[in-house]
């Protein structure tokens, strides 16, 4: 009966035009996780009899509730099972910045991994790949960024998660699983991938979908929840195309065989995508014949991605890399020029 009453109450909250102040009182000791069922910095648990602010629910009907746990490390917004306690409501209040319930979509984050393909092909890991053996001067990928992947991630901590969502509960990205043997991608998207994701020739798209794409948009609620390979790769293409049309790609094309410093790269990102965008970029380098070459940019993105999304807006909605990365970026590197 308590469960039915809770569902009726939450449904009423969604339908109402006014914000509704609600609280959650714990009746059990439960793990209060950053994600629905995992990742608990500080090993935070609810205290029986204690009342918390109720912030959100995971879906309709809900299985988990998001509550605010004051003082919890990393983030005080935590998820608990719906049967961990009871909900009580107060009188409707006028919406304000303090009482508005944040949309669940605001917690969705991703990393766009944009590769400088010629650097990858010069490394020991890349030399044997089909696409690297076939590359020639003048091919599009020799003077623009290529797709490595689009990785769903919780950028508020330094461990990459989630991965491999097609095999039950999401797993740590440190684990390894066999990639799917094939995926269905619409023709128009597949044709664009041939140019912007050269790695499809060696099955990179199969790996990326299995490990990362299977988790894409899984934490949205309602009709937007989840994705398919066409949407996943189409959204990735949209972002890389914007990157290749920007001053950032112009900088790389103008400096073939020369060095770019991280500080300069950040400055150009700020000029193109808005002040602060440069703090959402992580520069990776590979050592080739004793020199550091820029191999990849990891770009933090916040919010849901759709056909109208702008790369700069997504970047500015993400936390800076100082909060999301567990290692130091490359401070300077050369731009590999294929000759």
Phi, psi and omega per residue, in radians:
X1 nan -0.700 3.096
X2 -1.060 -0.718 -3.127
X3 -1.113 -0.745 3.137
X4 -1.138 -0.750 3.119
X5 -1.082 -0.651 3.123
X6 -1.135 -0.737 3.139
X7 -1.107 -0.755 3.126
X8 -1.072 -0.754 -3.137
X9 -1.093 -0.820 -3.104
X10 -1.162 -0.649 3.095
X11 -1.103 -0.693 3.123
X12 -1.116 -0.664 3.136
X13 -1.071 -0.785 -3.118
X14 -1.092 -0.703 -3.068
X15 -1.333 -0.412 -3.053
X16 -1.230 2.602 3.103
X17 -1.501 -0.199 -3.137
X18 -1.929 2.612 3.108
X19 -1.159 2.620 -3.062
X20 -2.244 2.032 -3.137
X21 -1.283 2.187 -3.119
X22 -2.388 2.712 3.138
X23 -2.317 2.801 -3.117
X24 -2.197 2.199 3.110
X25 -1.952 2.113 -3.077
X26 -1.257 2.329 3.022
X27 -1.937 -0.064 3.123
X28 -2.453 2.826 2.987
X29 -1.540 2.005 -3.081
X30 -2.293 2.600 3.010
X31 -1.124 2.354 3.097
X32 -1.877 1.726 -2.962
X33 -1.653 2.688 2.998
X34 -1.178 -0.707 3.092
X35 -1.832 3.068 -3.009
X36 -0.960 -0.839 -3.005
X37 -2.274 0.217 -3.096
X38 -2.727 3.038 3.072
X39 1.175 1.629 -3.063
X40 -2.227 1.363 3.098
X41 -1.015 2.248 -3.138
X42 1.454 -0.009 -3.131
X43 0.882 0.898 -3.088
X44 -1.322 2.397 3.084
X45 -2.306 2.674 3.063
X46 -1.260 2.674 3.098
X47 -1.900 2.236 -3.108
X48 -1.007 2.254 3.123
X49 1.567 -0.198 -3.128
X50 -1.487 2.495 -3.119
X51 -1.834 2.337 -3.116
X52 -2.147 2.706 3.038
X53 -1.226 2.332 3.099
X54 -1.591 2.168 -3.024
X55 -1.830 -0.785 -2.982
X56 -2.808 3.095 3.036
X57 -2.330 2.815 -3.048
X58 -1.498 -0.478 -3.126
X59 -2.962 -3.065 3.109
X60 -2.153 2.072 -0.124
X61 -1.274 2.654 -3.038
X62 -1.370 2.651 2.956
X63 -1.949 -0.373 -3.125
X64 -2.409 2.642 3.097
X65 -2.090 2.527 3.060
X66 -1.714 2.189 -3.137
X67 -2.144 2.881 3.089
X68 -1.793 2.131 3.141
X69 -1.962 1.675 -3.091
X70 -0.949 2.328 3.091
X71 1.523 -0.093 3.120
X72 -1.147 2.375 -3.100
X73 -1.232 2.715 3.123
X74 1.261 -1.039 3.044
X75 -2.631 2.488 3.120
X76 -1.615 0.032 3.051
X77 -1.602 2.001 -2.998
X78 -2.273 2.673 3.137
X79 -1.808 2.387 3.081
X80 -2.322 2.670 3.075
X81 -1.084 2.617 -3.070
X82 -1.136 -0.469 -3.122
X83 -1.547 0.203 3.134
X84 -1.358 -0.291 -3.105
X85 -2.957 -2.834 -3.113
X86 -2.166 2.724 3.140
X87 -1.911 2.392 3.013
X88 -2.217 2.582 -3.092
X89 -2.019 2.745 3.089
X90 -2.080 -3.108 -3.141
X91 -1.119 2.576 3.075
X92 -1.021 2.504 -3.141
X93 -2.211 2.736 3.121
X94 -1.203 2.316 -3.117
X95 -1.055 2.365 3.030
X96 -2.423 3.064 3.137
X97 -1.072 -0.462 -3.100
X98 -1.480 -0.571 -3.000
X99 -1.771 -0.224 3.123
X100 -1.106 2.377 3.115
X101 -1.451 2.129 -3.108
X102 -1.174 2.508 3.103
X103 -1.191 2.489 3.129
X104 -1.047 -0.556 -3.111
X105 -1.038 -0.456 -3.104
X106 -1.128 -0.264 -3.134
X107 -1.629 -0.051 -3.136
X108 -1.345 2.239 -3.141
X109 -2.396 2.723 3.135
X110 -2.529 2.822 2.957
X111 -2.039 2.180 3.016
X112 -1.600 2.054 3.118
X113 -1.749 1.839 -3.106
X114 -1.843 2.079 -3.018
X115 -1.686 2.507 2.908
X116 -1.658 1.705 -2.864
X117 -1.030 -0.643 -3.094
X118 -1.150 -0.533 3.042
X119 -1.159 -0.827 3.128
X120 -0.993 -0.746 -3.085
X121 -1.220 -0.290 3.102
X122 -1.566 -0.129 3.128
X123 -1.507 2.842 3.104
X124 -1.081 -0.583 -3.133
X125 -1.229 -0.488 -3.050
X126 -1.717 -0.410 -3.003
X127 -0.965 -0.624 -3.061
X128 -1.500 -0.126 -3.110
X129 -1.193 2.525 -3.113
X130 -0.969 -0.810 -3.089
X131 -1.133 -0.509 3.128
X132 -1.346 -0.649 3.108
X133 -1.181 -0.437 -3.117
X134 -1.620 -0.191 -3.023
X135 -1.184 2.509 3.139
X136 -2.423 2.722 3.064
X137 -0.987 2.366 3.120
X138 1.724 -0.257 3.063
X139 -1.161 2.541 -3.068
X140 -0.915 -0.699 -3.032
X141 -1.243 -0.160 3.141
X142 -1.379 -0.222 3.141
X143 -2.356 0.442 3.066
X144 -2.670 2.981 3.133
X145 -1.383 2.542 3.092
X146 -2.018 2.808 -3.133
X147 -1.431 2.150 2.842
X148 -1.617 -0.937 3.114
X149 -3.097 3.016 3.009
X150 -2.172 1.994 -2.927
X151 -1.972 1.918 2.991
X152 -0.985 2.347 -3.062
X153 -2.765 2.628 2.986
X154 -1.622 1.753 -3.006
X155 -1.371 0.019 3.107
X156 -1.476 -0.084 2.982
X157 -2.323 3.118 -2.959
X158 -1.783 0.096 3.115
X159 -1.871 2.224 -3.093
X160 -1.273 2.254 -3.093
X161 -2.864 2.466 0.149
X162 -1.818 2.901 3.054
X163 -2.488 2.836 3.045
X164 0.927 0.989 -3.075
X165 -1.435 -0.123 3.128
X166 -1.409 -0.118 -3.071
X167 -2.014 0.744 3.127
X168 1.777 -2.406 -3.130
X169 -1.168 2.515 3.078
X170 -1.001 2.610 -3.062
X171 -2.139 2.881 3.043
X172 -1.068 2.511 -3.137
X173 -1.303 -0.082 3.073
X174 -1.377 -0.312 3.125
X175 -1.346 2.891 3.122
X176 -2.239 2.405 3.079
X177 -2.408 2.725 3.124
X178 -1.145 2.357 -3.126
X179 -1.323 2.723 3.075
X180 -1.145 2.606 -3.059
X181 -1.383 -0.403 3.089
X182 -2.821 2.690 3.053
X183 -2.366 2.666 -3.132
X184 -1.632 2.050 3.130
X185 -2.228 2.283 -3.122
X186 -1.055 2.618 -2.988
X187 -0.957 -0.822 -3.082
X188 -1.073 -0.731 3.119
X189 -1.188 -0.734 3.138
X190 -1.068 -0.699 -3.126
X191 -1.142 -0.660 3.087
X192 -1.188 -0.607 3.130
X193 -1.112 -0.519 -3.135
X194 -1.006 -0.588 -3.122
X195 -1.576 -0.803 -3.011
X196 -1.591 -0.132 3.063
X197 -2.375 1.314 -3.103
X198 -0.964 -0.438 -3.117
X199 -1.127 -0.179 3.098
X200 -1.059 -0.429 -3.132
X201 -1.130 -0.433 3.090
X202 -1.970 0.278 3.048
X203 1.482 0.343 3.132
X204 -1.032 -0.635 -3.124
X205 -1.102 -0.575 3.108
X206 -1.167 -0.753 3.103
X207 -1.129 -0.808 -3.077
X208 -1.137 -0.687 3.113
X209 -1.172 -0.784 -3.101
X210 -1.075 -0.817 -3.041
X211 -1.421 -0.750 -2.997
X212 -1.990 -0.810 -3.072
X213 -1.078 -0.538 3.134
X214 -1.133 -0.290 3.107
X215 -1.771 -0.061 -3.011
X216 -1.155 2.180 3.118
X217 1.121 0.329 3.124
X218 -1.217 -0.335 -3.076
X219 -1.750 0.150 2.954
X220 -1.329 2.829 3.081
X221 -1.983 2.814 3.092
X222 1.262 -2.602 -3.043
X223 -1.166 -0.414 -3.105
X224 -1.378 -0.114 -3.068
X225 -1.183 2.352 3.070
X226 1.397 2.969 -3.068
X227 -2.629 3.093 3.004
X228 -2.282 2.942 -3.065
X229 -1.005 -0.661 -3.127
X230 -1.103 -0.846 3.128
X231 -1.101 -0.763 -3.108
X232 -1.035 -0.856 -3.104
X233 -1.332 -0.541 3.082
X234 -1.116 -0.733 3.103
X235 -1.128 -0.672 3.110
X236 -1.138 -0.759 3.109
X237 -1.030 -0.764 -3.132
X238 -0.962 -0.788 -3.075
X239 -1.256 -0.732 -3.138
X240 -1.197 -0.605 3.071
X241 -1.089 -0.705 3.100
X242 -1.143 -0.668 3.093
X243 -1.115 -0.745 -3.119
X244 -1.248 -0.323 3.089
X245 -1.620 0.131 -3.000
X246 -1.805 3.039 3.067
X247 -1.127 -0.406 3.129
X248 -1.125 -0.847 3.106
X249 -1.149 -0.626 3.084
X250 -1.059 -0.696 3.111
X251 -1.052 -0.804 -3.128
X252 -1.133 -0.737 -3.134
X253 -1.140 -0.564 -3.127
X254 -1.396 -0.184 -3.051
X255 -2.113 0.490 3.106
X256 -0.991 2.232 -3.123
X257 1.412 -0.030 -3.114
X258 -2.026 3.097 -3.044
X259 -1.725 2.471 2.984
X260 -2.112 2.288 3.079
X261 -1.581 2.610 -3.125
X262 -1.016 -0.701 -3.130
X263 -1.065 -0.691 3.113
X264 -1.187 -0.733 3.117
X265 -1.036 -0.785 3.122
X266 -1.078 -0.686 -3.131
X267 -1.104 -0.715 3.135
X268 -1.208 -0.656 3.051
X269 -1.059 -0.724 3.121
X270 -1.104 -0.718 -3.139
X271 -1.125 -0.698 -3.060
X272 -1.459 -0.745 -2.940
X273 -1.987 0.013 3.095
X274 1.986 2.589 -3.125
X275 -1.028 2.216 -3.115
X276 1.806 -0.284 -3.138
X277 -1.068 -0.612 -3.130
X278 -1.079 -0.425 3.124
X279 -1.401 -0.047 3.107
X280 -1.835 0.246 -3.095
X281 -2.042 2.338 3.097
X282 -2.078 2.156 -3.096
X283 -1.726 2.188 3.100
X284 -1.850 2.531 3.104
X285 -2.272 2.707 3.040
X286 -2.122 2.517 3.139
X287 -1.541 2.112 -3.141
X288 -2.295 2.074 -3.122
X289 0.883 0.691 3.053
X290 1.530 -0.138 -3.139
X291 -1.940 2.659 3.091
X292 -1.558 2.192 3.091
X293 -2.065 2.410 3.121
X294 -1.173 2.147 -3.085
X295 -1.832 -0.544 -2.987
X296 -2.882 2.587 2.966
X297 -1.957 2.295 3.010
X298 -1.831 2.089 -3.007
X299 -2.026 2.066 -3.136
X300 -1.323 2.390 -3.104
X301 -2.297 2.396 3.090
X302 -2.055 2.493 3.077
X303 1.627 2.907 -3.133
X304 -1.228 2.452 3.122
X305 -1.751 2.304 3.074
X306 -2.459 -3.082 -3.024
X307 -1.120 -0.325 -3.126
X308 -1.780 0.071 -3.039
X309 -1.153 2.508 3.048
X310 -1.913 2.292 -3.070
X311 -0.970 -0.765 -3.113
X312 -1.076 -0.727 3.134
X313 -1.128 -0.701 3.113
X314 -1.137 -0.700 3.141
X315 -1.104 -0.794 -3.079
X316 -1.206 -0.271 3.094
X317 -1.525 -0.060 -3.109
X318 -1.750 2.711 3.048
X319 -1.233 2.732 3.111
X320 -1.160 2.756 -3.082
X321 -1.141 -0.357 3.102
X322 -1.082 -0.400 3.123
X323 -1.676 -0.354 -2.975
X324 -1.897 -0.237 -3.094
X325 -1.910 2.514 -3.114
X326 -1.830 0.312 3.046
X327 -2.594 2.994 -3.075
X328 -1.528 2.507 3.100
X329 -1.338 2.828 3.000
X330 -1.175 2.315 -3.077
X331 -1.496 -0.439 3.060
X332 -2.834 2.642 3.133
X333 -2.831 2.780 3.105
X334 -1.464 2.714 3.037
X335 -1.676 2.017 -3.047
X336 -1.186 2.268 3.114
X337 -1.967 2.153 3.113
X338 -1.405 2.225 -3.123
X339 -2.135 nan nan
